[in-house]
Amino acid sequence: MKTQIFFTVLCGLFIYQSGCVPSVDKPVTLAIINANIWTGDPHQPWVEAVAISDDKIVQTGTTKKIQKSISKNVRVIDAAGMFVCPGFTDSHLHLLNGGFHLSSVQLRDAKTPAEFKQRVAEFVKTCEPGDWILGGDWDHSHWGGELPQRQWIDEVTPANPLWVSRLDGHMALANSLTLKIAGINKNTVEPAGGTIVKDKNGNLTGILKDNAMDLVAPYIQEPSDSLKFRALDAAMQYLLEQGITSVHHMGTWDDVRIYRHYQEQDKLRIRISAAVPLTTWEKLDQTMRTNNFSDEWLRIGSLKSYVDGSLGSHTALFHEPYTDKPEDYGLQVQDEAQLLSMILKADQAGLQSITHAIGDKANTIILDIYEEVIRQNGDRDRRFRVEHAQHLKPADIPRFAELNVIPSMQPYHAIDDGRWAEPLIGDRIQTTHAYRSLLDANAHLIFGSDWYVAPPSPLWGIYGAVTRQTLDDKNPDGWVPEQKISVAEALKAYTVSPPYASFEESLKGSITPGKLADMVIIDQNLFEIAPEKIKDARIMMTIVNGKVAYFAD
């Protein structure tokens, strides 16, 4: 077949204008040929080419077969042997917050208290007096484990309230000005499920944990809608660069309002399945009944709640005390009876509940609650989820499949936590990030990042799940290597499985005729390269809705 080059070489891909005659019912608008395509479809797992009509996949097969199906002027991408797979879904992130963090003070890799202070001081120079300094994502394990204190940064932030969170989002540092604005002093009563950290003399350090963070939240300067739109644009572009075409967003009704605006303007570039707080289940029920605006770009239908905090903040809830703090079992942030009552009512309305649980006791609690809801309300296709499910008692692992509870997990956390988790929980690491055990028990595993808390790259996530090599390079054979999984299993957790968790498996998740044309082209075949090289593979092109949404320079 003769073709003429439509564009010049684009990031290693040749884009042609075809001169063939059509042989499929719908006119093909885009085709990818000469590729190594992992479809995620067990009936035809590998193909060479795919034909797309507008937003849908219409045909897969050999390059020769697809070339016969396309007419003149069809855009053809010659992948030159590159790897193609379904577009990635990040099953747990905070989309707008991620966008805001792209332009906030960056403390994630600050190695010392001095560097922490210096970065804040430099960022203040870009702010007007009175502007709130947010973001941060600091990690105190980088400088030996001492929590930051307001005294570190008071000198450089005299006119700017500062509120910078740890990378897990379960504690944050306030400067003295912020504490003053929020009316917090050493006599302030700690809220249930929260901690106001004090030094040995009873003075505030500026650190607030979990529900105590709510004491500051009402005073934070609310960004304008224009800033939210800017953050959303930045977030979508950044995620497309990672090969992400769909996300499961954990957020608020105001976030949904922003996404709804973009939906109405046809400006969404990635697909969003949004979760809102469980406490608002009645509002969601009413919305679903009277004004259900869900479509292929924006879906709302799940309810998020919490049982505990996080491991790094010592607020993840365990059956046994922390190894390094024998008096500390973690923090339960939601009363068990109240949580059961709300999930029961939401479930009676046919709504999906998804619940944050990190410590092993937190996971036992939510599995017990889900089991009781099933007992009281009867069988139906609920697809309950546990967000994170990081630390599990061995006896709880088979319960996920038995109850059809989906573990929504973040493999980057595993290769990060592996640097420092063992001193906190000892032998319990054997069932930490237990991907292998959960899959062997037939659980429906899905992966995400928890961005902004962790980087959103699925390639890093796949690398983490397959190698479990920690970020400090001290576990070359993998941290708890018994929990490694295969490349195919990790890919499935980022592509095929997430749509099941959001009741969208008939729409997307595999390169199958009839499904949405969302896919990604990668410069290396993830099945053929050494597992430790997966994180270094390059996203060359991201296709959403049958159109090129991102291509590498």
Helices and strands as residue ranges (DSSP letters): E 4-5, E 14-17, E 30-33, E 36-38, E 46-47, E 49-53, E 56-61, H 63-67, E 75-78, E 83-86, E 88-93, H 95-101, E 105-106, H 113-124, E 135-138, G 140-143, H 150-153, G 154-156, E 163-166, E 171-174, H 176-182, E 194-198, E 204-210, G 211-215, G 217-219, H 225-241, E 244-250, H 253-264, E 271-277, G 278-280, H 281-290, E 298-306, H 336-348, E 352-357, H 360-377, E 385-388, G 394-396, H 397-402, E 406-409, H 411-417, H 422-425, G 426-431, H 435-440, E 446-447, H 458-467, G 481-483, H 487-494, H 497-501, E 519-522, G 531-536, E 539-544, E 547-551
